[in-house]
Amino acid sequence: MFWRRGNYEFNTVEGIIAHVTHMSYNFWGTWFVGITANAVSSLKAHQIDTDNQMSSTFVCWDIPFESAKLCKASLLALEGFDFISDDESDFIDNTYPNSFIYMYSVINGHTIQHIDVSNFKPVKALPENHIIVTEISRDGKETITRIGDEFDKVACAEFVEQIKQKFLTNQMQSLKIVHRSIIEMWFEFGEGCCTISYDSHTSQDGYIQRYRSETNSKKLIPFFEGSYPEYMVCKDVDKLIAILRYFLEKDRKPGKRQSVKWVVVKREIS
């Protein structure tokens, strides 16, 4: 997956090292570290599927050209990690201010460590991730939609209205949205109600956040799949739509300023 920190123009060596050390559990096994002026070309040459933005086998950052070599050296020097590299596979080009640090999980027999970069061309920026929407209807039919740059406020309003109508007519069993930053929000539906879950992928212990209603009742509410305590159930369609729209437009969950409460739970819940 492509990872970029917030809306910053570029990342720093310190920020990248901090992310890798904090998320060390994602980097088990051997990982290749490289520098490139075209992340997609390099990763594909290593035989990495860059079209799968939910893949946990690669990661890439944009970084100022003059910081790229220091960042690579700093990553290779980290203790407790099995990082390798090949200087001849680096695609160094200063056409644009930024280069890219990329890492991928070395899978025996499935990746190539040494690549030919002689015909590569530099690119100005990383490609934009899609928003991936997965809907499962009451009859179990799964529909996956990829949303690109055309998703403006008008398109967002139209999409949200479609979801509202499906909610009101009990057409959906579940809805999952993976935003451009790979943050996820998903919904499980019952008769006129739903749960809303949010995962920013920052917890090392498998915790997520779930919507917290105003009630303290732990009475179990039956859903199309399983059941949930009432204090985790949203029965207000306007609240549901407001949360969904905020997430789609902002790429993050609403919080106290938007009068939305969340509770931290383990990812598995009955």
C-alpha positions, -999 to +999 in steps of 0.1 A: +000+000+000+011+035-006+015+055+027+019+092+030+018+111+063-013+133+065-015+161+039+022+170+042+040+179+010+066+153+017+079+130+044+110+133+065+137+108+074+127+110+110+090+105+102+097+074+081+120+058+106+095+066+134+067+049+114+087+018+107+098+013+143+063+020+156+047-004+132+075-030+135+051-059+136+042-052+099+078-057+089+085-092+099+107-113+077+131-099+051+122-066+034+139-049+005+146-012+007+151+009-024+152+045-038+134+054-070+121+083-091+093+061-103+078+039-075+053+020-097+079+010-123+104-001-096+079-021-076+064-038-107+100-047-119+104-064-085+071-083-094+050-065-068+013-060-075+009-023-071-028-024-081-036-040-048-036-010-024-047-032+005-016-053+001+006-055+032+036-066+011+049-031+001+050+005+013+062+037-003+069+073+008+077+104-011+108+122+003+130+152-008+156+140-033+185+151-012+172+130+018+166+098+000+200+082+004+202+091+041+167+076+046+177+044+030+209+041+050+190+049+082+165+021+075+192-004+067+210+005+100+179-002+121+185-029+147+160-058+150+150-057+113+160-078+084+163-051+057+183-057+025+191-036-006+207-034-040+223-001-050+223-010-087+185-013-085+180+022-073+166+046-099+182+079-091+169+109-110+167+146-098+141+158-124+116+164-096+122+176-060+110+144-045+122+108-048+105+078-033+116+053-006+100+020-012+100-013+007+086-047-001+084-080+016+108-105+000+089-136-009+112-165-020+106-173-056+080-146-061+101-113-061+132-101-080+158-082-060+180-070-089+162-050-116+170-031-147+161+006-143+178+018-176+144+025-193+126+040-164+112+075-165+108+098-135+073+108-122+063+138-102+041+121-076+028+088-063-005+076-079-036+084-059-052+055-041-089+047-049-117+047-024-128+011-024-165+004-015-177-031-008-214-037-004-230-070+006-268-071+001-294-091+021-292-119-004-254-121+000-245-105-033-211-086-031-205-055-051-171-038-052-167-002-065-135+017-070-138+055-068-111+077-083-105+114-086-140+121-100-154+118-064-163+154-057-189+168-033-217+163-058-208+127-064-204+121-027-239+135-020-253+112-047-235+082-032-246+090+003-283+093-008-281+059-024-268+044+008-296+062+028-323+047+006-308+012+008-306+016+046-343+027+048-354-002+027-332-028+045-314-038+014-279-041+029-262-066+051-229-048+053-209-019+038-172-014+040-152+016+028-114+017+025-104+053+020-073+066+001-052+066+032-062+029+038-082+038+069-114+017+070-149+023+081-176-004+079-212-009+088-232-040+098-270-037+093-301-049+111-337-039+108-335-001+108-302+000+127-265-006+122-231-007+139-203+016+127-167+005+131-135+024+123-099+011+120-070+036+115-045+007+116-025+023+144-032-003+171-007-030+177-031-050+198-060-055+173-082-028+187-107-008+167-133+019+175-171+015+173-199+041+173-212+048+208-249+057+212-263+078+241-278+047+258-259+026+283-280-005+276-261-037+270-292-055+257-283-075+226-299-063+194-303-090+166-287-082+133-288-100+099-255-115+110-250-119+148-260-094+175-246-063+192-252-045+225-276-016+222-250+010+232-231+002+201-261+004+178-270+034+156-308+038+150-307+073+137-304+074+099-294+111+099-265+103+123-255+074+101-254+095+070-236+124+087-208+100+098-206+084+064-204+117+046-178+131+070-156+101+065-159+101+027-150+138+025-124+140+052-107+106+051-110+103+089-138+097+115-158+124+130-153+131+167-164+151+197-166+183+176-192+165+154-210+151+185-200+116+177-187+092+204-166+061+199-157+032+221-125+011+218-131-026+215-113-057+202-119-063+165-138-095+172-171-090+191-202-112+193 
